[in-house]
Amino acid sequence: MKHFLALGVSIAALSLGAGAAFADCGIAAGSVRILSNDFEALRLIGTTAEECASAAVTVTDNATAEHKNLQVPALSINPAEYTVAMVANNSIVPLLNGDLIRPLDDLVAKYGQQLTPNQLIKIDGKVMAIAFMGNGQHLFYRKDILEKAGVQPPKTWDDVLAAAKAIKDAGLMDTPLAASVKPGWDLAAEFVNAYLGTGAEFFAPGSAELAIDNANGLKVLETMKAMTAYMSPDYLTFDANSLQAEYEAGKVAIMNEWGSLAGAILDDKGAVDGVVANTVLAAAPTIGDGTIPAAALWWDGFTIAKNITDADAEASFQAMMHGISPDMVAKNAAVATWLVKGYTPGPAAVGVIANANGGARAYPMQPYMGLLHTALSTELADFIAGKEDAAQALADVKAAYDTAAKEGGFL
């Protein structure tokens, strides 16, 4: 089984006319039980959905970083522990594979008048999720530092490395670059970002056979390793939150960081003088001969559990429509790059939109992509630490992936 998704986000799609705010949720009765990841935008949606609670409607919200580990067992029981699972490109796949979520076409027709076409995530022709925000890692850079070093804003990863050398040689910063290469999910995501930028596919056409052990894979790893020469000696401990702290402390001039953290970086809280005023957001750099941003395009959205009553499914969909309403987005425009009618992109959304308009590819949704991400998470650790070469690292990834894919019945 293969699931593919192309997500298109453009300024035009994000700038449609505002819709009317909800006066009330209009739910007759039901139980709404929400499971989500734990970050500001999702907490906000959950809290807004809780406004639908009444004497006849219960609404609970569990925002936790453990959501990926909880969702499959929680939705496998009957009735499911949760009626709503908030998901992204990758976390929806186990729910699809387990047949744990229901098609939403009927609910969209009945209660989804506020939705735009780019919010409807379709699998095999059926709406299986509703997207409400876009995300991705993109370039943040200090224009003042680049100007002092006499370099132009970087467009490619080769430009980034050249700029870092110029900054270091000029004595402006010892560690001008940063990347979230902490062994585990973050390190794997860095590889996926860069490999997507090559334009190549991760798997052989029509197959789960891995296809990254090639010149593109080597170029990605060589670029990732070259960056470490201009990074903090503690780079193996850096995840997205660490990057934000280093950048706001004025220790970093260029980084690829999550768009969902742009608002927190551009506010005036926690940053030393000069950081916010000189920060520029741009599309992720291209890599090698690639012409598109080397970054995965992500969406976050919600699904409705299959193993619940139709009444609870209706109540849950209605509560989530309230949670992602244009009124909520209008009041919290800076929190995310919203895919909601009436949203006008602000300064924090520039990088994600630049990625999308530049043709950035969506994070793959094949059911075996998670096995590859796990293999990358573990098998690239020695490479990024300088303990083995790129060719050996790719061979290790392939061996680990092949074992897992055979156990999973994909090979």
N, C-alpha and C positions, 0 to 999 in steps of 0.2 A: 504494500500500500504506500502510495506516495502522496504527499500533500505539498502543493506549491502555492506561494503567495507573492504577488507583486503589489506593493503598497505605493501608491502615488500620492504625494503631498505637495501642494503648490500654494503659492501665496493666494492665487485665485480661489482655490478650494477652501483656504482657511479664512477668507474674508467675505463670506456670504453674509447676507443681511441678518440682523439679529432676530431671534424668535421670541415669542412671548414667554414670560416667566410663568412657572407653575403657581397657581393660587393654592391648590392642595393636590394631594396625590391621587385622589379618587379611587382608593382601594377599598373594596367592600370588606374583605377579611383575608387573613392568611398569615403565614409565618415566613419571614425573610431572614435568612442566615448567611452572612457574607464572609468569605475567606479571601484575604488579599495579602500581597507583600506589604512591607512596612516602610513607606516613605510618604512625604507630605501630600502629594497629589492624591494618592489612594486613600490616605486617612481622611482627607477632605471629602472625597466622594462618599466614603462610608458614613461619615458624620452627617452629611447632607441627606443621604438615604434614610438615616435614622429619624429624620423629621417626619417621615410617613407613619411612624408608630401611632397607634390609637388604641381604643378599648378593644377593637376587633383585629388589630394588626400588630404583630410583634416584629421588631427589627433588631438584630444583633450583628455585630461587626468584629471580626477577629483579624487584625492587621499584624502579621508576624513574618519575620525573615525566614521562618521554617515552612512557609506556605507550600513550596514545591514538594516537600516531603510529606505534607499532610493531605494534599488534594486528592491523590488517587485513592488511598484507603478510605478517606472521608466520604468520597462520592461513590465508592463501590458498594457500600452497605445500602440497605433498602428499609426505610427511607434514608436518603443521604443526609449526612450530618450538616452539610451546607447546601443551600439552594442556589447560591451564586459563588462562582470562582472567578476572581479577577486574574487575567492571564496576559502573557505576551507571546511573541512569535514562537518561542521555544517551549514555554510551559503549557501551551494548549495541546501539544502533540500527544503526550501521554493520555490526556483525557479523550482525545479523538481515537487513539489506538484502543483504549479500553471501552469505547462506546458508552462514555459516562456523561455526556452532555447532549442536549436535545437541539434539533433545528429550531430556529427562531423566526422563520418566515411568517407564520401566523401571528405571532406576537408583534413583529415589526409592523405588519399590516394594520393591526388593531390599535397599537399604542405608540408606534415609532414615527409619527408624523414629523417630529423634529429632526430626525436623522438625515444625514447626507449620504450619497452613494459611497463615498470613500470610507465611511464608517462601517459598512457591511462587509464583514470578513466571510467570504464564501468558500466552502470546501465542497468539491464535486457538485457545484451549482446550488448548494443550500447555505443559508446564512447560519453560521455556527458561533459567531461572536460579534460583539459590537465594540468597535475601536473608539476610544475617546481621547487618546493623546499619542503624539509621535515622540520618538526619542532617538538618540544616537550619540556616539562620541565624535567630537569635531575639534577643530583647532582653536585654541586660546593663545594669544600672544601679546607681549608688551611692545607697543609701537615705539615707546621711548627708548627701550634697550636696543631694538633693531636699528633705529635711526643713529644712535650713538656708535653702533658697530659698523654702520655704513652698508647695511644689507637691506634688500627689498623684502616685503612680506613673502614668506615661502608658499609655493604652490605644490611642490612635490616633496617627497621624503628626502631626496637628494638635496633639495634647497634647505630643508630643515637641518640636515647634518652640516651643510656648509655654513649656515647661519650660526649654529651652535659653536662651530670652530672659531668663527670670527668673534663672537661674543667672548668666548674664553680667552682667545689670543689677545683681545683688547683689555683683558683684566676686569671686565664688567661683572662677570659671574663665573664662579668655578663650576657650577652645575646648572647650566642654562636649560636643560631638558628634563622632562619627567614623563613617565608613562606608568600605567597601572599593570605592572608585570609581576605582581605577587603570585607565586605558584598556586595554581588552583583555577577557579573559574575566570578570574581576571586575566591571567596570562593566556589562557585559551582564547578568550575574547579578543585579545590583541592580535593573535595570529589570524583569527577569523576575519577581523576587520581588514587587515592588510591583504589577505588572500582574495577576499571579495573584490578588492581594488584592481587585482590583476585581470579580472574578467573571466578567469577560468572557473571550472566547476569543481566541486569537492569530490564528486562521485562520477563514475563512468555512466554514460547515458543509459537510462532504463535499468540501472543496477545499483546495488549497495556497495559495489566495489570501490574502494578508496582510490582517489586520483590526485593526491597532493604531493606524492613523491616524485617531483619533477623540478624543472628549472624555476617555475613560479614559487613552489614551496621553498626552494633554496634561497631565492631572492628575498622572500618575506623574512626568513630567519636571519639572513645576513644583515638585513636592514634593522631588525629588532636588536641584534647584538651590537651593531655599530652605534646605536643610540646610547648604550650603557656607558660608553666612554665619556659622555657628557652629562651623566646622571649622578645623583647622590650615591655614595658608597652603600647606602641602605636601600637601594632600589628594589631588592627582593622582598621588602616589607610593604611596598607601596600598592595600595588599592585606590579606588576613586576618592575616598574620603581623605586619604593621606595626600593625594595630589592637590586637592583643594587647600589643605592646610599649608603645604609648601609654597603654593602659588600665592596665597594671600599673605604669607610671611615675606614675600618679595625675594624668594630664593630661586625662582624659576621664571624663565622668559617665554618658553614655548612648551605647550603640552596638548595632548589630545585628551579631552575630558568629556564627561557626559553632559548633554544639553540640559538634562533635568537638574543639574547643579549650577547652571549659569545664573539663575536668579539669585542664588545665595552668594555667588562670587561677585556679582555686579552690585549688590547692595553695599551699604557703607559700614557693614558690621564685620569686624574681625580682620580686615585687611589693613596693611600698613600704608602710609601715605604714598600716593602715586600709582598704586596697583589698579584701582577701579578706574581712575581717569584715563589710564593708558591701555586698558584691556580692549582688544579687538577680537571679535568672534568671526570665524570663517569656516568654510567647508573643510573637511579633513583633506590632507594632502593626497595626491595621487602617488602611485608606486610603480617603479619600472617604466614600462611602455604604456601603462594604463592611463586612461583619460577620465576616469570617474573617481569620486572621492573614495578613499580606502577606509570605508566605515560601513558597518551594518546599519540598515534602516530598521528601526524597531517600532512596533505599535504596542500599546497597552489597551486592554479592553476587558469585557466581561462575558462570561458564559452562564448558562442556566443548566443546573443538574438534570439528568434524565430520571433518576430514581426518586422523584418527588411527585406530589399530586399536581394536577393541572392548575388547581386553585393557587397553590403556593408558587408555581411557576409564573402565573399571571401577576400575582402580588409582587414577586421578586423583580420581574421585568419592569413593572410600573415604578417600584421604588428606585431602581437603578436609573430609569429615565429622569426621575427627580434628582438623583444624585449627580447626573452629568448634564443637567439642564443648562440652557443658555444663560439663565439668570445666575446660576452658581458660577459659571465661567466668567461672566461679566464682572463679578465681584472678586474674582481670584485669577485674573488674566495672567499675572506674572508667575504663577506657580508652575505652569507647564506649557508645552507647545500643544495646545488643545486642538482636537479634530472635531470641533463642535460648531454648529451654525452660530454666526455672530461674533466669533472670536477674531480679534484683530491682533496680529503678531506684534509683540513688543521687542525691545532690545535683546531679551534673553532667548528669544526664539530664532535669532538670525542664523546661527550655526546649523541647527537641525534643518531649517528650510533650505539653506544653501546646499546641504548634503542631498536633500530630496530633489531639488531643482537641477543639481549636477548629475543626477542619474544614479545615485548610490543604490546598491542592491539590498533587498530585504534579507534579514537573517534567515537562513534556509529552514524549511519546515518539514523536510523528509523525516520519517519516524526514526531513522538511524542517526540523525545529526547529533542527537544527545550523546550517543555512544562515542562519536568523534570528539565532541567537546570534552568529554570525560578523559579520553585518551590524551588529548592535547594538555589537559589540566595537569596530568601526572608526568607525562613523558617529556615535556619541554623544560621541566625544572632544572635538570642537570645542564641542559644547553644554555639557558639564560644565565645560569650561575658560572658559566665558563668551564664546565667539567667535561663537555663532549662537543664534537663538531656538528654542523647542520645536517650532514648526510646521515650520521648515526641517529640523530634526534628524529628525523623523518622515518627512518627504519623502525625505531622503537615505537613511534606513534602508530605506524601501520600494523606492527605485530600486536599491540594492545587492542587496536580497533578490530582487527580481524578476529581475534579471540572472542571479543564481546559480541560482534556481529554474528558469528557462528552460534554462540550460545543463545542469541536472541532470535535465531532462525532467519536472519536476513541474508546470510551467505551460506 
